[in-house]
Amino acid sequence: MNHKTLATFGYGLLLLGLLAAPFLGAYPVFVMKLLCFALFASAFNLLLGYTGLLSFGHAAFLGGAAYVTGHAIKVWGLTPEVGLLLGTAGGALLGLLFGWLAIRRQGIYFSMITLALAQMLFFACLQAPFTGGEDGLQGVPRGKLFGVLDLSSDLAMYYVALAVVAVAFLVIVRTIHSPFGQVLKGIKENEPRAISLGYDTQRFKLLAFVISAAIAGLAGSLKTLVLGFATLSDVHWTASGQVILMTLVGGLGTLSGPLVGSAVVVLLENKIGEFGNLLASLTGVDWFRTLGESVTIVTGLIFVVCVLAFRRGIMGEIIARLRKTP
């Protein structure tokens, strides 16, 4: 079995597991939240892992699109599919603006410009009346998909969210394996050589930025539809740091890395308290019960361990070992 067949088999098993998850005792809303962050991390990985552009402001696209979708559905009374499309378009427009300003610089200067622009959007969301300020935009109804399918049922919403994420992930896969994606890889490896071959690298980087922002916006829009609210935490700089952590832990420049990294980080944030209680009951050490209050410390330790022991990330190391085997 070659590596491509093995990867296809693995993705097939993952899809089957996700299809059966609600019937195996998994909480649908939690899995949907995980799917949204997996899509967000995959969008970021398209920019950093395959184009070499480190954005510190990707939360702007997640949170900005979340507010657009929430407002469109709650205030304008639009259907959920239109809300998702508007949110995705909003993310793409923000990406076009941010990218047009940021790609004029390289390296840390590019990253700091994206961070500054994202912070400007954060303060705009904090002051704008339609966002709800610190209270957030709450009570967003799920509505009926195409006016027919009632999404108020968690099970119906789950399979719609799974379909949206699967299609978006396929778009990312197709983008990476297309001639356009090969040019992006060439820009990451050696931009001066790509320029010497006649490629307009600025245009390619801007388009990659817009695609990544649009998919990140879709993740934010879907998250608002699933949870029924959009808050300032979606557009805060910590969300940008979180998606960087997910991508690096899972494996930068791999398709499966962001999926694994997002699962690790989201599970840590939501289940570390239960894990600490389990350790306390098994060992008799009450200190473990405080792990739920120290999520950031535990996440930081996991990140340090991954950087020291898994330089390529979890999936990066696994893929490298599989390629070494005959």
DAFENVEN-V143534 format. One record per pair of residues at least 4 apart in sequence whose C-alpha atoms are under 7 Angstrom apart, sorted by the first residue. I is the first residue (numbers start at 1). GAP is how many residues later the second one is. D is the distance in whole Angstrom. If there is no record, write none. Layout:
BEGIN
i = <I/I>
gap = <GAP/GAP>
d = <D/D>
END
This chain:
BEGIN
i = <1/1/2/3/4/5/6/7/8/9/10/11/12/13/14/15/16/17/20/21/21/22/22/22/27/28/28/28/28/29/29/30/31/32/32/32/33/33/34/34/34/34/35/35/36/36/36/36/37/37/37/38/38/38/38/39/39/39/40/40/40/41/41/41/41/41/41/42/42/43/43/43/43/44/44/45/45/45/45/45/45/46/46/46/47/47/47/47/47/47/48/48/48/49/49/50/50/50/50/51/51/51/51/52/54/55/55/56/56/56/56/56/57/57/57/57/57/58/58/59/59/59/59/59/59/59/60/60/60/60/61/61/61/61/61/61/62/62/62/62/62/62/62/63/63/63/63/64/64/64/65/65/65/65/65/65/65/65/66/66/66/66/66/66/67/67/67/68/68/68/68/69/69/69/69/69/69/70/70/70/70/70/70/71/71/72/72/72/72/73/73/73/73/73/73/74/74/78/78/79/79/79/79/79/80/80/80/80/80/81/81/81/82/83/84/84/84/84/85/86/87/87/87/87/88/88/88/88/88/89/89/90/91/91/91/91/92/92/92/92/92/93/94/95/95/95/95/96/96/97/98/98/98/99/99/99/100/102/102/102/103/103/103/105/105/106/107/108/109/110/111/112/113/114/115/116/117/118/119/120/121/122/122/122/123/124/125/125/126/126/127/128/129/131/131/132/132/134/136/136/136/137/137/137/138/138/138/139/139/140/140/141/142/142/142/143/143/143/144/144/144/144/145/145/145/151/151/153/154/155/156/157/158/159/160/161/162/163/164/165/166/167/168/169/170/171/172/173/174/175/175/176/176/177/177/178/179/180/181/182/183/184/185/186/186/186/187/187/187/190/191/192/193/194/194/195/195/195/200/201/202/203/204/205/206/207/208/209/210/211/212/213/214/215/216/217/218/219/220/221/222/223/224/224/224/230/232/233/234/235/237/238/239/240/241/242/243/244/245/246/246/246/246/246/247/247/247/247/247/248/248/249/249/249/249/249/250/250/250/250/250/250/250/251/251/251/251/251/251/251/252/252/252/254/256/256/257/257/257/258/259/260/261/262/263/264/265/266/267/268/269/271/272/272/272/273/273/273/273/274/275/276/276/276/276/276/277/277/277/278/279/279/280/280/280/280/280/290/291/294/295/296/297/298/299/300/301/302/303/304/305/306/306/306/307/310/310/312/312/313/314/315/316/317/318/319/320/321>
gap = <4/5/4/4/4/4/4/4/4/4/4/4/4/4/4/4/4/4/4/4/5/4/5/6/4/4/126/127/130/4/125/4/4/4/126/129/4/190/4/228/229/232/4/130/4/183/186/187/4/182/225/4/220/221/224/4/126/180/4/176/179/4/202/205/206/217/221/4/216/4/169/172/173/4/168/4/5/202/207/208/213/4/5/166/4/5/6/161/162/165/4/5/6/203/204/134/135/138/203/133/134/136/137/136/57/56/59/55/56/58/59/184/57/58/61/180/183/4/182/4/175/176/177/178/180/181/4/58/61/175/4/30/33/152/155/156/4/154/155/157/158/172/173/4/157/171/172/4/27/171/4/22/23/25/26/152/155/156/4/21/154/155/158/164/4/64/163/4/18/19/22/4/14/15/17/18/152/4/67/70/154/159/160/4/5/4/5/6/11/4/5/6/7/10/67/66/67/4/5/4/64/65/66/67/4/62/63/64/65/4/64/65/4/4/4/134/137/138/4/4/4/130/131/134/4/126/127/129/130/4/125/4/4/122/123/126/4/118/119/121/122/4/4/4/114/115/118/4/114/4/4/16/19/4/107/110/106/8/11/12/7/99/103/4/5/4/4/4/4/4/4/4/4/4/4/4/4/4/4/4/4/4/113/114/4/4/6/8/7/8/6/5/4/5/6/4/5/98/94/95/96/92/93/94/90/91/92/89/90/88/89/87/9/10/83/7/8/9/4/5/6/7/4/5/6/5/6/4/4/4/4/4/4/4/4/4/4/4/4/4/4/4/4/4/4/4/4/4/4/5/6/5/6/4/5/4/4/4/4/4/4/4/4/4/5/8/4/7/14/4/4/4/4/4/5/4/5/6/4/4/4/4/4/4/4/4/4/4/4/4/4/4/4/4/4/4/4/4/4/4/4/4/4/5/6/4/4/6/5/4/4/4/4/4/4/4/4/4/4/4/12/15/16/19/4/5/10/11/14/4/65/12/54/57/64/65/7/8/10/11/63/64/65/6/7/61/62/63/64/65/5/60/61/62/4/59/4/58/59/4/4/4/4/4/4/4/4/4/4/4/26/4/4/19/20/4/16/18/19/4/4/4/12/13/15/16/4/11/12/4/4/9/4/5/6/8/9/4/4/4/4/4/4/4/4/4/4/4/4/4/4/4/5/7/4/4/7/4/5/4/4/4/4/4/4/4/4/4>
d = <6/6/6/6/6/6/6/6/6/6/6/6/6/6/6/6/6/6/6/7/5/5/7/6/6/6/6/7/6/6/7/6/6/6/6/7/6/7/6/7/6/7/6/7/6/5/7/6/6/7/6/6/6/5/5/6/6/6/6/5/6/6/5/7/6/5/7/6/5/7/5/6/6/6/6/5/7/6/7/6/7/5/7/6/5/6/6/6/6/6/4/5/5/5/4/6/5/7/6/5/6/6/5/5/6/5/6/5/7/6/5/6/5/4/5/7/6/7/5/6/6/5/6/6/5/5/5/5/7/5/6/5/7/6/6/5/6/5/5/6/4/6/7/6/6/4/4/6/7/7/6/4/6/6/5/5/6/6/6/6/5/4/6/6/6/7/6/6/7/5/7/6/5/6/6/5/6/6/7/6/6/7/7/5/7/5/6/6/6/5/5/6/7/6/7/5/6/6/6/6/6/7/7/7/6/6/6/7/6/6/6/7/6/6/6/7/6/7/6/6/6/6/6/5/6/5/7/5/5/6/6/6/6/5/5/4/6/5/7/5/4/6/6/6/6/5/5/6/5/6/6/7/7/6/6/6/7/5/6/6/6/7/7/6/5/5/7/6/6/6/6/6/6/6/6/6/6/6/6/6/6/6/6/6/6/6/6/7/5/6/6/7/7/6/5/5/5/7/6/4/6/5/5/6/6/4/7/6/6/4/6/6/6/6/6/6/6/7/6/5/4/6/5/6/7/6/5/6/6/7/6/6/6/6/6/6/6/6/6/6/6/6/6/6/6/6/6/6/6/7/6/4/7/6/7/6/6/6/6/6/6/6/6/6/7/6/4/6/7/6/6/6/6/7/6/5/6/6/7/6/6/6/6/6/6/6/6/6/6/6/6/6/6/6/6/6/6/6/6/6/6/6/5/5/6/7/6/7/6/7/6/6/6/6/6/6/6/6/6/6/6/4/5/6/6/6/6/5/6/5/6/5/6/6/5/6/4/5/5/4/5/5/6/4/7/6/4/6/5/5/6/7/7/7/6/7/6/5/7/6/6/6/6/6/6/6/6/6/5/5/6/6/6/6/5/6/7/6/4/6/6/6/5/5/6/7/6/6/5/6/6/6/5/5/5/5/6/7/7/6/6/6/6/6/6/6/6/6/6/6/6/5/7/6/5/6/6/5/6/6/6/6/6/6/6/6/6/7>
END
